[in-house]
Amino acid sequence: MVEKAEWGIIGAGGIGSEVMRQLNQDYVSERLHMGPLPEFVIRSTGVMGPDAVTPLDFESFQDLPIPEVTFVAIPSSDDGFEAHEYISHILQNGGIAVTAEKGAISNYFSELKEESDNFNNLGINATVGGGTRLLEVAKNYCQDVDNITQIHLAVNGTLAAIMSSVGPREGSGMSLGQAVHQAVELGYAEPGSTNPNEVIRGEAEGDIPKKTAIFFNALGLSDESLDWNELKFNLSDEDIDHAAEEAKVRRFIVSLYSPNYLEKSQKCPEDQIIGGFEFEHAGWKLVGGFRHIDRNPLFSALASTTGPSNGMVIGLGPNETDGVYSLVGPGAGVRQTANTMIDDYLSRR
């Protein structure tokens, strides 16, 4: 008889609760050889038992026995300090950690890479791309870094959902306020403000720079780690209004242009980008903003991002002669993210 793996949860919000819901189903726990209930659930109110309600007799997380895997599902923060403390403790005590929290991975990438044996004991797929498993797919195409010409990313499903609701490619849309309210109600947006412009700023300014840095560093595009703080930017109310007015032809796209591409490109990036950042790192140019989907033929695959979709386009070989490869799938959403976290653990046990 196969012994069932013990597991714990840190953060009992939308994603943490969904991980528990999926694993609490008998047919799932049996199939995956995992216990149907967590050993503990860490909430803002303290350390709880398997029912996520009854307090356990432990003063802090550091006093708990560490199970085989702990899912760290607290909301992302700019400094990532809290999540980093949890993850480091898990790794140092022989456990596997899986997280969707972006602050820790973007701020402490090098340290966590070392502590986790090059991420063999730390799953981070849910930090970028949600349900698409975007990081793992990208790694397959980026083994030969010098063969990459350009990479384009739509890594915020909340913004994709809002923009496609305001300006659908066909038919009439809804107001920006309606679209943001819908995204919040569906659980696509991070917890916090419900003011439309503040929600958009939180996703664009707070989420995308972290994801871009994680993507760049996880793929090993340079020996020098990218600091997400270098990509910080501010969206004005005018920027948001402008993007909403052109929502039918705008998506927030992040581009990574390789040194080889930049040597040959006459014009990079395109003009008329709304908001965002432009930064050079280790010979790469990183560009992000609300981009016109017709300005680059490789953007076409990302133009179809609707609902909470994420997407990626990678060009390989001189002038993309080795092919252009794309992936589009569900990004934001608690079910997709929770499922990615569970799969992340299964690939590491």
N, C-alpha and C positions, 0 to 999 in steps of 0.2 A: 504494500500500500504506500502510495506516494505521500510524504508528509506535506501538509499544507503550510504555505508561507504565511508568516505573521506580518501585519502591516499596520501603519499608523497614519493619521491625518493631522496636518497643521493648517488650520484655517477651515472653518465650516461655513463659508459663504457659498456662492453659487457653484463654483468649480469643485470645491471640497465636498459639498453635499452631493454633487453628481457622481464623483468618484465613489462615494459610499453607496449611493443608490445602485450603481452598476454592479459593484462587487457584492452587495447585499443579496442579490438575486442568486438563489441556490444553483441554478444551472450554469451561471457565469462562474461563481466561485469554484464549483466542482470541475468545470472545464479547465480553468486556469490554475487549479491546485492552490488556491488561496483561501484563507479563512473567510467566512462570510461577514465577520464583524471586525472592526479595527481593534487593536489593543488599547488605543487611546485616541482622543480627539482634542487637539489644542484649540481652545477658543479664546477670545479676548477676555473672558471671565475666568479662565483657568484651565486646569487639566481635567478633562472629562473621561468617563469610561466609554465602553463600546456603544452605549445608547446615545452618546454625545450630549447627555444631560446630567447624569449623576457624577458629581465631583469625585476624583480619585485622591487618595491620601498621599499626594506628592506636592511639594512646595513649588517645584519648577520642572521644566522640561529636562534640565540637566540631570535630574534624579531618576528619570525613567529608564528602564531597560530599553535598548534600541532594537526594534524588530528588523526583519530582513530588509524591508523597504518602507520608507516614509515619504508620503506625498505632501510636498510643501505648496500649499494653494492659497497663500495670503495675497492680498492685493499688491500690485507693484508699487514701488516707491522710488523717488529719485536717488536716494543713497543706497538702497538695498541692504542696509545694515542688519535689520532684523532677520531677513531671510538668509543672509550670509552667515549669521551666528547659528541659526538652526542647521543649515546645510553643513557647515564645518563640523559641528558637533556630531552629526550623523555619520559623516565620513570618517572622522577620527575614531569613532567607536565601531567601525566595521560594517556599517549599514550602507544600503543603497538609497540615494535621495533622487527624487524626481520632482521637477518644479516647472511651473508656468510663470514664476515671478521673474521679471526682467531686470529689476534694479540690481540684484545680487550678481547676475551673470554679466551685466554690462559694466559694473563697477569693479568687480573682483575676478575678472575672467582668468588672468594668468594664475592667480593664487588657487582658484578652484580647479583649474585644469591640472595643476600639480597635485593638489590634495585628492583628486578623484581618479588618479592614474589615467590622465588624458581622457576624462569623461567616461571611462569604463564603468564607474560607480555613480555617475551623476547624469541623469537624463534631462536634456534641455530642449528637446524638440518642440515642446509646447510653447516655448518662449517666442518663437518666430513662425508664423504661418498657421498656428492653431491646428486644425484638423488636417491640413495638407501634408504634414510631415516634410515640410519644405526643406529644412536643413539637410535631412538625410538624402533626399532626392538630389539636391544641389551638389552634395559631395561626390556623387557618382560622376558628374560631368566636369568637376573641377579638380581632378587628380593632377592634370597637367596645367598648372596655373598660367604658364606662359602661352598656352594655346587659347586662352579666353580673350575675346575682344570686348564684349559689353554684356552686362547683366542688368536687367530691369525688374523691379520688384513692386508689387502692390501688396504691402504687408499689414495694412490696417483694415480689417473687415468692417469696422464701424463706419469709417469714412466711405468705403465702397457702398455700404448699405444706404448711407445718407445721400450720397451723390446720385446713386442710381434711382432713389426714390424721388428726389427733387427733379432730376432730369433724365427720365428713362429714354432709352434710344428710340422707342416707339410709344406713341400715346402721350397722355398728359400726366404731369407729375403732381406733387404735393408741395406745400410750403416748407421752408427750411425748418420752422418750428415743429410742424407735424412729423417730418422725417426724423428729426432728432428724438422727439418724444417716442416714436415707434421703435427706434434703435435702443433707447434706454429700457422701454417696456419689454423688449425681447431679450434683454440681458447682454447686448453686444458691447455696450459702453462700460468702462471702468466705473466703479461706484464713485459717487460724488455729485457734482453740480448737474442740474437739469436745464440750466440756461443754455440755449442752443449754441451761442458762440463759445461759451466756456467748455461745453462738451467737445466741440470741434478742436479748440485749442488743446485741451487735455490729451486728445488722441494724436493730433498732429505734432505738437511741441513736446509732449511728454513721452509718448509711446514710440514714435517712429525713429528718432535718433538712437534710442536704446536698441531697438530691433536691428537697425542698420549696423551698428557696431558689433552686436552679437553675430550677425550673419557674416560680416567681414572677417571677424576673428575666428569663428568656428570653422570657416572654410580654409583658413590658413593662407589668405591671399597675400600676406606679408609677414615677415618675422617680427615686425614691430606692431604691437597691439594698437588698435584704434580706440581712442578715448571718446566715448559718446558725447562728452561735454563739448567737444570741438564742433559738433553738429547742431548745437542748440540754436534755436531761432525763435522769432516772435511773429505771430500772425495778427495783423491789425483787423479791426472790424471791416475796413474797406477791402482787405484781401478776401475775407470770408464772403462778403457780399458779392464781390467780383466772381469768385469761384462758383457761388450758388447760381448766379445769373447765367453762367456758361456750363452748368452741370451736365448737360447732354454731351459735351465734348471734353470734359475735364475729369481726370482721376489723379489722386495723389500717388505719384510714381517716383521711386527712388532708383537712380541709375549709378552703376559702378563701371567706369570706363577704365580699361587697362592701360598700362604704359605703352604697349604696342599699338593699341588703337589710337591713343592720343598723338603718337608720332605721325600718323597718316591722316587724321581727321582735320578737315579744313575748318569746321565749325562745331564746337562742342562746349557747352550744350546748346540746345536750341534757344530761341528768344521767347519772350512773353510768358515766362514761368511766373506763377502767382505764389508768393511766399516761399518758404523753404530755405534750403541751405546749398552752398557750393563750397567744397573743401577738398584740398589735395593732401594725400597721405601716401607716403612710400611709392610715389609715382602714379598712384591711382587718383582719379578725380571722382568724387562722390557728389551727386546732385540730387536734390529732392524738392518737391513742390507740387502744386496743382498744375499738371502738364496737359497741354493740348494733345489729344490722342492721335492726331494726324501728323504731328511734327516728326515722328520717327516711325518707319514701317514696322519696327519690332514692337511698338506699343500696341499693335492691333489686338494681340491676344489678351492684353490687360484691359482693353476697352470693354470687354464683355463682363468684367467683374461687376456683379450685381449682388443684392442681398449682402451677406457677410463674407463674400469671397475674398480670397487672397490669390496672388498669382506670381509667376516668375517666368522670365524669358532669358535664355542664355545663348549667346552667339559664340561659336568656336571656329578656330582656324582663320587664316588670312582672309579678310573680307567675308567672314562667316562661311567660308567654303566647306568647312567640316560640319556645317549644319546649324540650324537655329532650333532650339528645343524649348518647349513651354509646358507649364503646369498651372492649372487653375483649379481651385477646390475650396471647400468651406473653411473659413478662417475663424472668425469670431463665433462665439457660441459655447455655452457650458458643456453641452454633450460632446461636441467634437473635440474640445480641448481636453476634457476628462478622459475620453477614449484614447487620445494621443498619449496622455500621461501613463495610462495603464499599459499601452503597447511599449512605451519607452522602458518601463520596468521589465516587461517580458523579454525584451531583447538583451537585457543585461544580467539576468539571473543565471 
